[in-house]
Amino acid sequence: MLGVAVSLAVPAALAQPAARPAMSAGDLSAFFDAYLPGELKQADIAGAAVIVVKDGRVLFQRGYGWADRERQRAVSPDTTLFRIGSVSKLLTWTAVMQLVEQGQLVLDADVQQYLDFPLPPYQGQPVTLRQLMTHTAGFEETVQGMWMQPGESAALGDYLRAQLPPRIFAPGSTAAYSNYGATLAGYIVERRSGQAFADHLQRHLLRPLGMTHTSFAQPLPAALAAGLSQGYDLGSGAAQPFEGVRVVPAGSASATVADMGRFMLAQLGGGEAAPGDAVPAALSPTWLARMQAPQWRLHPGAPAMTLGFWEDDAFGPRVIGHGGDTLCFHSGLYLLPEQRVGLFFVQNSAGKRVLRDALFHRFVERYIGGPPAPVAAAEADGDRSLEGSYMSSRRAEHSPGKLGSLLSQVTVARTADGQLMVSSVRDADGQPMPLRPVGSGVWQSVGGGTPESASRRVYFRRNAQGRWEMGGHVPVAVWQQAAWYERAGVVGGALAAALLVSALTLLAWPAGAAWRRLRRRSPMPTPMPTPTPAIRVLRRAARWSALFTLLPWLALLGAMGWLMADALAVTGPAFGHTLRLVQGLAWLALGATVLAAWVPWRRAAQGAGRWQRWHLVLVVAAGLVAAAVAWQGGLLWWGGRY
């Protein structure tokens, strides 16, 4: 998927060497050759490539494995193109900054002046380019229509008008990673320049930097298409189809690692890709500094969003960068501006794991120096208000996607000795790690045996509503404390109980019939009382209510199974129709529950037994609980977007 998987998980580590070697071409070659081939084989990745730049020149670049395993075409750093996913955004943001530097765009102006469709303000506040670049415009998550099939239109304006998501946060207040926001920025470039987005970048960014093997075009031009790497789920499996991306500025670029080395040089002030092959700076020194300067952070000590890059405090020295993920390709770009060092890595298979962060950890530990020593712990207080469940700010609020946010939360708990346990902060073996307070709103991992795990931090602040918000090592989203009725345990437990009551009610129907047949066929059959008309009515009401309660959730389960088989189906029209069906069934279930609720009172004085009445009351209660969860999860909304 396009974007970044926001996590507080602890990466694998490498012990710091006794003597740090010089970062040279020879040592880099030995280092990567010793590490990557074995990792690719173990993770079942067909091919990968890496490039390192330092002090204005390329120190090392190499391809590993296969770009096309079936045809035995090896990866070449110069000619093999990879889909780079959301690393494409860095090219888009650089194009935005070029226009800002030229005075054609203004970072803090209302972007409405650049658009040809209305972008409603949030509580009177407009959207600015600075907010788009820091992912703080407040858009809720939307995935519909992000991918496209061959031959479909990729017109940015059409997509942006059709999929305009609601804004759920005040502008500038909360980071919530948004592919829509990046696409909107690309459309502004298109509108302001008077050129198609891909054409503008080709002429004003890629060509001047000498990035001749990079393109946002889909399909790729014939001259580049032959060099495109295949994408794989598992490297040992079959090649997967080309992933067409409709949100072009957010994630459609294909590039070689050699070209991405040129881009890193341009972001580090310029240099030479090879002797005599100059690469200019992407912007003037002043505007490069502004682009890479901190802009928004959750907490004064937390990593910040810059104008397009994010800081990552997992490595020790200041690192700015971006990750890129499609279904098959995974990439990472890392810059250390103070050291004038950059590394770009890409793999062409989902494989068993993504290697980028572990690889960069090893690189930093070997050549730069790892995370700082742990800070002495502050005295833990007895405040337990941090405890609870937390939902990501990168979420849907007005569509069925909300249900996923409700059921996939991070939990925070205090231990008896005052330490904090965050469910997603784990060591290299996957075990939860305790955290100690090391400052106001800052908690740091305890022990762990490695510099990385000893310095993992989470950050807390209270929002305008008085609830806690939590951040991790990258600032593209925050985790927000959920109300008690939004907690995953409450929502999941209530839904499970409601569906269990409904399922048992339906199963009791054939089970009871089978029992009655057995009793009638016994050698000494026992006379069975004939149910009264009132009892029959109550039974039918309970069965129909239970059936309709189950139907939307069974349909949703089928839709999720479809997604597991074909993840790109989520963006197609057929999946949208399926969600409309699920929502229609949820409304039907609510209607059936309300109708069934009327029955026990109407039949209470007409000869029905107490058990039958209370059983129907239980079934109706289960239906109402399921309806409440459906409302919370967006199934009882009727919007056309998700």
Secondary structure, 3 states (H helix, E strand, C coil): CCCCCCCCCCCCCCCCCCCCCCCCHHHHHHHHHHHHHHHHHHHCCCEEEEEEEECCEEEEEEEEEEEECCCCEECCCCCCEEECHHHHHHHHHHHHHHHHHCCCCCCCCEHHHHCCCCCCCECCECCEHHHHHCCCCCECCCCCCCEECCCCCCCHHHHHHHCCCCECCCCCCCCECCHHHHHHHHHHHHHHHCCCHHHHHHHHHHCCCCCCCEECCCCCCHHHHCCECCEECCCCCCEECCCEECCHHHHCCEECHHHHHHHHHHHCCCEEEECCEEECCCCCHHHHHHHHCCCEECCCCCCEECCCCEECCCCCCCCEEEEEECCCCEEEEEEECCCCEEEEEEECECCCCCCHHHHHHHHHHHHCCCCCCCCCCCCCCCCCCCCEEEEECCCCCCCCHHHHHHHCCEEEEECCCCCEEEEEEECCCCCEEEEEEEECCEEEECCCCCHHHHCCEEEEEECCCCCEEEECCCCCECEEECCHHHCHHHHHHHHHHHHHHHHHHHHHHHHHHHHHHHHHHCCCCCCCCCCCHHHHHHHHHHHHHHHHHHHHHHHHHHHHHHHHHCHHHHHCHHHHHHHHHHHHHHHHHHHHHHHHHHHHHHHCCCCCCHHHHHHHHHHHHHHHHHHHHHHHCCCCCCCCCC
